Amino acid sequence: QVQLVESGGGLVQAGGSLRLSCTTSGRTFSSYSMGWFRQAPGKEREFVGNVNWNGGSTYYADSVKGRFSIFRLNAKSTLYLQMNSLKPEDTAVYYCAASRSTARAMADMTRASEYDYWGQGTQVTVSS
């Protein structure tokens, strides 16, 4: 079992930046592949990006590629999402998620069903 807590959300103007954090507790953080998802009002939860257990491999949705980056510090049991050049369409609740699967390619782990544990989410609002 692992507990996930997101933080760092808030209100930012278009073109600005935010860094989200996801702190974990419980089983060893490096035992998990990690992902970020988001859900806007009235829309389904969508994949943002993910990172493998040691941070050596990442994969991003086309909508955020080149603007967002994911990294992890296993020594601190923390996952990060650096968001730059934010757009109003990035407005959503952002969730981090952990998957016990560590052997699959990150490009094959873009569905929410691939992940076993979820945080409660943090709101990101981008004003135009």
Rosetta silent file (secondary structure, phi, psi, omega in degrees, C-alpha in Angstrom):
SEQUENCE: QVQLVESGGGLVQAGGSLRLSCTTSGRTFSSYSMGWFRQAPGKEREFVGNVNWNGGSTYYADSVKGRFSIFRLNAKSTLYLQMNSLKPEDTAVYYCAASRSTARAMADMTRASEYDYWGQGTQVTVSS
SCORE:     score description
SCORE:     0.000 S_00000001
   1 L     0.000  141.597  177.406    0.000    0.000    0.000 S_00000001
   2 E  -139.102  141.683  177.495    1.196    3.517   -0.760 S_00000001
   3 E  -106.857  136.285 -177.547   -0.324    6.885    0.040 S_00000001
   4 E  -121.087  134.205  178.883    0.019    9.752   -2.431 S_00000001
   5 E  -133.534  117.867  178.330   -0.427   13.450   -1.673 S_00000001
   6 E   -89.067  152.580  174.545   -0.247   16.123   -4.371 S_00000001
   7 E  -154.639  167.942  175.835    0.617   19.755   -3.745 S_00000001
   8 L   103.200   -4.586  178.683    1.671   22.864   -5.614 S_00000001
   9 L   -70.118  170.219  179.314   -1.490   23.644   -7.522 S_00000001
  10 E   165.076 -165.953  179.863   -2.917   27.131   -7.779 S_00000001
  11 E  -103.076  131.274 -178.898   -3.908   29.983  -10.032 S_00000001
  12 E  -143.155  150.478  177.337   -1.463   31.149  -12.686 S_00000001
  13 E   -78.951  154.395  175.913   -1.651   33.351  -15.755 S_00000001
  14 L   -54.852  137.265 -176.840   -1.272   31.913  -19.226 S_00000001
  15 L    92.446  -12.017 -179.057    2.386   31.556  -20.097 S_00000001
  16 L   -83.287 -174.033 -176.603    3.351   31.019  -16.485 S_00000001
  17 L  -132.184  152.774  172.651    4.803   28.025  -14.689 S_00000001
  18 E  -144.661  151.599  171.639    3.929   25.750  -11.799 S_00000001
  19 E  -122.534  120.342  175.391    5.623   22.768  -10.216 S_00000001
  20 E   -93.465  147.651  175.712    3.464   20.056   -8.719 S_00000001
  21 E  -123.057  151.055  175.094    4.778   17.618   -6.158 S_00000001
  22 E  -134.402  107.037  178.950    3.528   14.201   -5.162 S_00000001
  23 E   -94.450  147.172 -175.479    4.854   12.893   -1.895 S_00000001
  24 E  -127.199  157.045  174.038    4.476    9.250   -1.024 S_00000001
  25 E  -143.740  161.984 -178.858    4.550    7.070    2.033 S_00000001
  26 E   106.687 -134.336 -176.120    4.327    3.388    2.591 S_00000001
  27 L   -64.564  158.809 -174.798    6.102    0.874    0.427 S_00000001
  28 L   -51.844  124.087 -176.371    9.410    1.808   -1.229 S_00000001
  29 H   -56.478  -39.450 -176.247    8.837    4.588   -3.755 S_00000001
  30 H   -70.996   -2.692  176.804   11.267    3.117   -6.262 S_00000001
  31 H   -80.807   -4.342 -172.212    9.060    0.016   -6.504 S_00000001
  32 L  -122.397  143.283  159.608    6.577    1.974   -8.606 S_00000001
  33 E   -80.150  147.434 -174.829    6.229    3.492  -12.009 S_00000001
  34 E  -126.097  147.258  179.725    4.577    6.886  -11.580 S_00000001
  35 E  -138.803  160.850  170.714    2.190    8.915  -13.670 S_00000001
  36 E  -118.625  135.195  175.383    0.364   12.220  -13.819 S_00000001
  37 E  -128.731  165.786  175.526   -3.209   12.530  -15.027 S_00000001
  38 E  -144.856  156.768  179.760   -5.638   15.426  -15.125 S_00000001
  39 E  -141.986  118.059  176.469   -9.380   15.913  -15.253 S_00000001
  40 L   -90.862  157.728 -179.562  -11.160   19.054  -16.369 S_00000001
  41 L   -55.806  130.283  177.803  -14.809   19.723  -15.461 S_00000001
  42 L    77.052    4.334 -179.055  -17.140   17.627  -17.565 S_00000001
  43 L  -120.634  162.516  177.457  -14.298   15.675  -19.138 S_00000001
  44 L   -77.437  157.963  176.436  -12.753   12.288  -18.617 S_00000001
  45 L   -65.756  134.565 -177.609   -9.489   11.845  -16.796 S_00000001
  46 E  -125.974  150.472  179.741   -6.624   12.090  -19.269 S_00000001
  47 E   -70.817  137.939  175.705   -3.013   11.023  -19.282 S_00000001
  48 E  -109.450  -52.240 -179.759   -0.377   13.739  -18.907 S_00000001
  49 E  -178.039  169.069  178.549    2.885   11.838  -18.562 S_00000001
  50 E  -149.544  171.152 -178.381    4.753    9.140  -16.679 S_00000001
  51 E  -146.286  144.004 -178.242    8.166    8.057  -15.509 S_00000001
  52 L   -79.789 -178.500 -168.637    9.673    4.657  -14.856 S_00000001
  53 L   -61.760  -31.256 -176.939   10.956    3.449  -11.509 S_00000001
  54 L  -108.364    6.455  178.755   14.430    5.006  -11.722 S_00000001
  55 L    82.172    3.436 -175.421   13.572    8.149  -13.669 S_00000001
  56 L   -81.765  -12.787 -177.592   15.396    6.986  -16.772 S_00000001
  57 L  -138.513  131.049  176.981   12.381    6.855  -19.049 S_00000001
  58 E  -131.661  159.647  177.848    9.500    9.288  -19.477 S_00000001
  59 E  -147.289  140.606 -174.664    6.551    9.567  -21.833 S_00000001
  60 E  -129.771  151.751  169.865    4.208   12.505  -22.422 S_00000001
  61 L   -67.955  149.024 -178.981    0.878   13.238  -23.985 S_00000001
  62 L   -58.675  -32.432 -175.799    1.181   15.209  -27.206 S_00000001
  63 L   -66.997  -19.696 -177.590   -0.754   18.082  -25.650 S_00000001
  64 L  -119.142   -5.856 -176.186    1.982   18.751  -23.083 S_00000001
  65 L   -58.418  132.401 -179.220    5.106   17.558  -24.858 S_00000001
  66 L    88.311  -14.641  179.505    7.808   20.213  -24.802 S_00000001
  67 L  -112.639  -35.106 -178.075    6.061   22.189  -22.059 S_00000001
  68 E  -108.718  149.671  172.925    5.811   19.746  -19.144 S_00000001
  69 E  -140.801  144.689 -178.560    8.488   17.558  -17.644 S_00000001
  70 E  -115.157  135.699  171.862    8.315   14.801  -15.054 S_00000001
  71 E  -148.033  163.546 -177.693   11.079   13.791  -12.722 S_00000001
  72 E  -136.913  148.534  173.331   11.398   11.911   -9.482 S_00000001
  73 E  -118.201   98.488 -176.186   13.705   11.904   -6.498 S_00000001
  74 H   -63.897  -31.279  179.768   13.621    8.417   -5.074 S_00000001
  75 H   -64.937  -24.512  179.253   15.692    9.475   -2.082 S_00000001
  76 H  -106.972    3.434 -179.542   12.870   11.862   -1.144 S_00000001
  77 L    52.493   42.269 -174.593   10.038    9.566   -2.271 S_00000001
  78 E  -132.642  138.647  175.820    8.703   12.441   -4.341 S_00000001
  79 E  -109.432  144.997 -178.754    7.422   12.833   -7.885 S_00000001
  80 E  -127.891  152.124  171.002    7.354   16.195   -9.675 S_00000001
  81 E  -131.935  107.552  176.611    5.556   17.735  -12.616 S_00000001
  82 E   -89.851  121.313 -176.258    7.167   20.902  -13.945 S_00000001
  83 E  -117.590  117.356  179.084    4.659   22.803  -16.067 S_00000001
  84 L  -117.214  163.380  178.480    5.843   25.667  -18.268 S_00000001
  85 L    49.217   48.697 -175.773    4.102   27.816  -20.872 S_00000001
  86 L   -65.123  146.766 -179.537    0.771   27.035  -19.298 S_00000001
  87 L  -121.677  156.340  177.663   -2.412   27.488  -21.312 S_00000001
  88 H   -55.637  -32.333  179.927   -6.020   27.949  -20.185 S_00000001
  89 H   -72.244   -5.327  173.031   -6.773   24.469  -21.535 S_00000001
  90 H   -82.906   -6.339  179.360   -4.367   23.040  -18.959 S_00000001
  91 L   -61.447  124.859 -176.756   -6.886   23.956  -16.261 S_00000001
  92 E  -178.670  170.804  166.032   -7.838   20.766  -14.421 S_00000001
  93 E   -88.040  128.799 -177.566   -7.431   18.766  -11.257 S_00000001
  94 E  -104.209  132.710 -177.652   -4.076   17.021  -11.479 S_00000001
  95 E  -121.029  139.410  167.625   -3.573   13.565   -9.987 S_00000001
  96 E   -99.832  154.330 -175.740   -0.478   11.515   -9.398 S_00000001
  97 E  -145.497  150.440 -179.151   -0.705    7.754   -9.606 S_00000001
  98 E  -121.803  139.265  178.617    1.497    4.779   -8.830 S_00000001
  99 E  -123.144  136.744  176.745    1.710    1.488  -10.661 S_00000001
 100 L   -72.858  -14.601  179.610    3.243   -1.742   -9.396 S_00000001
 101 L   -77.695  119.785 -178.552    4.212   -2.551  -12.976 S_00000001
 102 L  -121.348    2.638 -175.105    7.862   -1.635  -13.502 S_00000001
 103 L  -105.009   -8.009 -176.078    8.771   -3.765  -16.509 S_00000001
 104 L   -92.299  156.295  176.291    6.591   -2.232  -19.195 S_00000001
 105 L   -66.822  144.148 -177.653    7.443    0.607  -21.531 S_00000001
 106 H   -62.618  -31.260  179.239    6.102    3.968  -20.399 S_00000001
 107 H   -66.771  -17.904  179.128    4.345    4.435  -23.745 S_00000001
 108 H   -95.387    6.040 -176.573    2.253    1.361  -22.883 S_00000001
 109 L  -123.965   55.451 -178.051    1.129    2.784  -19.545 S_00000001
 110 L  -105.237   -2.134  179.999   -1.089    5.708  -20.506 S_00000001
 111 L   -96.012  144.616 -179.363   -4.423    4.368  -19.254 S_00000001
 112 H   -61.165  -30.508 -177.980   -5.715    5.128  -15.781 S_00000001
 113 H   -67.656  -13.430  178.996   -6.486    1.429  -15.314 S_00000001
 114 H   -77.060  -11.188 -171.766   -2.743    0.681  -15.397 S_00000001
 115 L  -108.980  142.226 -170.503   -2.283    2.440  -12.059 S_00000001
 116 L   -99.292  -27.579 -175.704   -2.993    0.991   -8.644 S_00000001
 117 E  -134.014  146.494 -175.393   -2.896    3.975   -6.293 S_00000001
 118 E  -135.203  148.153  170.525   -4.058    7.555   -6.632 S_00000001
 119 L   -85.561 -177.949 -175.755   -3.727   10.822   -4.804 S_00000001
 120 L   -88.803  -12.127  176.883   -6.616   13.135   -4.032 S_00000001
 121 L    95.680  155.284  175.723   -5.653   15.699   -6.688 S_00000001
 122 E  -137.717  136.291 -174.815   -4.604   19.336   -6.757 S_00000001
 123 E   -81.273  132.603  171.947   -6.351   22.095   -8.703 S_00000001
 124 E  -120.454  124.367  178.830   -4.501   23.998  -11.401 S_00000001
 125 E  -124.082  125.446 -179.263   -6.238   27.003  -12.916 S_00000001
 126 E  -113.689  118.137 -178.947   -4.724   28.949  -15.797 S_00000001
 127 E   -92.321  147.802 -178.074   -6.267   32.323  -16.537 S_00000001
 128 L   -89.598    0.000    0.000   -6.180   33.895  -19.985 S_00000001
